[in-house]
Amino acid sequence: MFVRYAFLADTVSRDINGKISAIGIFDNIIAQSFPAVQRDMTLVIHLEGTINEKGEHKISVEVRDCDSNRLVKMDQSIVLGVPSVTHGILRQGVLIRMIDMSFPKKGQYEFVVFGDDRFLVRIPFMVQKMDIKEAGAE
């Protein structure tokens, strides 16, 4: 099992056929003060695997700060099992919605994703303090 793509977005939906639509894809959060709170965001992870990997899998996601301290850990079970007609590849979109996620200080953060306790991918993003002078000039 591997990650084909992963990203953060403000709003994400999935239709009955599994198609994912995302609005507001980002890798940078601008905060007025700290701790910063991101009211609503969704981590989108598109997984692919072989026919031998069909079935239930555990996905774990950790949010880490720039010092690699784990702030949050989330676990979710997924079922890999919708094969591609053309290549026999199994695909599964995983949506992890987070409400009121708190970031204690500015700096680089990352989501670290594991599948069945095996490292899959890191998704880095920045949390920055708003420059009041630049914000007032617009």
C-alpha positions as CSV (number, residue, x, y, z in Angstrom):
1,M,0.0,0.0,0.0
2,F,1.3,3.5,-0.9
3,V,0.1,7.1,-1.0
4,R,-0.5,8.4,-4.6
5,Y,-1.2,11.9,-3.2
6,A,-2.1,13.7,0.0
7,F,-3.0,17.3,0.8
8,L,-4.8,19.6,3.2
9,A,-8.0,21.5,2.3
10,D,-10.6,23.7,3.8
11,T,-13.6,21.8,2.5
12,V,-13.8,18.3,1.1
13,S,-16.7,16.1,-0.1
14,R,-17.0,12.6,-1.6
15,D,-19.8,11.6,-3.9
16,I,-21.4,8.1,-4.0
17,N,-18.9,7.0,-6.6
18,G,-15.9,7.9,-4.4
19,K,-14.9,11.0,-6.4
20,I,-13.3,13.6,-4.1
21,S,-13.9,17.3,-4.5
22,A,-11.7,19.8,-2.5
23,I,-11.9,23.6,-2.1
24,G,-9.1,25.6,-0.5
25,I,-6.1,23.3,-0.8
26,F,-3.3,24.8,1.3
27,D,0.1,24.1,3.0
28,N,0.3,27.4,5.0
29,I,-1.8,28.6,8.0
30,I,-1.6,32.3,8.9
31,A,-2.5,33.1,12.5
32,Q,-3.1,36.4,14.3
33,S,-1.9,35.0,17.6
34,F,-0.8,31.8,19.3
35,P,-1.8,29.2,20.1
36,A,-3.4,29.3,16.6
37,V,-6.6,27.4,16.0
38,Q,-7.6,26.1,12.6
39,R,-11.4,25.9,12.8
40,D,-11.9,23.3,10.1
41,M,-9.6,21.4,7.8
42,T,-9.4,18.0,6.1
43,L,-6.5,15.8,5.3
44,V,-7.0,13.9,2.1
45,I,-5.0,10.8,1.5
46,H,-5.3,8.7,-1.7
47,L,-4.1,5.2,-1.1
48,E,-3.3,2.5,-3.7
49,G,-2.4,-1.1,-3.3
50,T,-2.2,-4.5,-5.1
51,I,-4.9,-7.1,-5.1
52,N,-2.9,-9.0,-2.4
53,E,-3.6,-6.0,-0.1
54,K,-7.4,-6.2,-0.4
55,G,-9.2,-5.9,2.9
56,E,-9.1,-3.9,6.1
57,H,-6.2,-1.8,7.1
58,K,-5.3,0.5,10.0
59,I,-4.4,4.1,9.0
60,S,-2.7,6.2,11.7
61,V,-2.0,9.9,11.4
62,E,0.2,11.9,13.7
63,V,0.5,15.7,13.8
64,R,4.0,16.7,14.8
65,D,5.6,20.1,15.5
66,C,9.0,21.3,14.2
67,D,10.7,19.4,17.1
68,S,9.0,16.1,16.1
69,N,6.8,16.3,19.2
70,R,3.5,14.4,18.6
71,L,0.6,16.7,19.2
72,V,-2.2,14.5,18.1
73,K,-2.6,10.9,16.9
74,M,-5.7,9.6,15.0
75,D,-6.5,6.1,14.0
76,Q,-8.9,5.0,11.3
77,S,-9.8,1.6,9.7
78,I,-10.2,1.6,6.0
79,V,-11.1,-1.1,3.5
80,L,-9.0,-1.4,0.4
81,G,-11.0,-3.1,-2.3
82,V,-12.2,-1.2,-5.3
83,P,-10.0,-2.3,-8.1
84,S,-9.1,-0.2,-11.1
85,V,-10.6,-1.8,-14.3
86,T,-7.5,-1.1,-16.3
87,H,-4.6,-2.0,-14.0
88,G,-5.9,-4.2,-11.2
89,I,-4.9,-1.5,-8.7
90,L,-6.9,-1.1,-5.5
91,R,-7.7,2.5,-4.6
92,Q,-9.2,4.2,-1.5
93,G,-9.6,7.9,-0.6
94,V,-9.2,8.6,3.1
95,L,-10.7,11.9,4.5
96,I,-9.7,12.9,8.0
97,R,-11.6,16.0,9.1
98,M,-10.2,18.0,12.0
99,I,-12.2,20.7,13.9
100,D,-10.5,23.3,16.1
101,M,-6.9,22.0,15.7
102,S,-4.6,23.9,17.9
103,F,-1.0,24.9,17.0
104,P,1.0,26.2,20.0
105,K,3.6,28.2,18.1
106,K,4.7,29.3,14.7
107,G,6.9,27.0,12.6
108,Q,6.8,23.9,10.4
109,Y,4.4,21.1,11.3
110,E,3.7,17.8,9.5
111,F,1.2,15.0,9.3
112,V,2.9,11.7,9.4
113,V,0.8,8.8,7.9
114,F,1.2,5.1,8.7
115,G,-0.6,2.2,7.2
116,D,-0.7,-1.0,9.3
117,D,2.1,0.6,11.5
118,R,4.3,1.1,8.4
119,F,5.4,4.7,7.5
120,L,3.7,5.9,4.3
121,V,4.2,9.6,3.9
122,R,4.9,13.0,5.5
123,I,2.8,16.1,4.6
124,P,4.6,19.2,5.8
125,F,2.9,22.6,6.3
126,M,3.7,25.9,7.9
127,V,2.0,27.9,10.6
128,Q,3.0,31.5,10.5
129,K,2.2,34.7,12.3
130,M,0.3,37.3,10.3
131,D,2.3,40.4,9.5
132,I,0.0,43.1,10.7
133,K,1.7,45.8,8.5
134,E,1.2,43.8,5.3
135,A,-2.4,42.8,6.3
136,G,-3.4,46.4,6.9
137,A,-1.9,47.6,3.5
138,E,-4.4,45.5,1.5
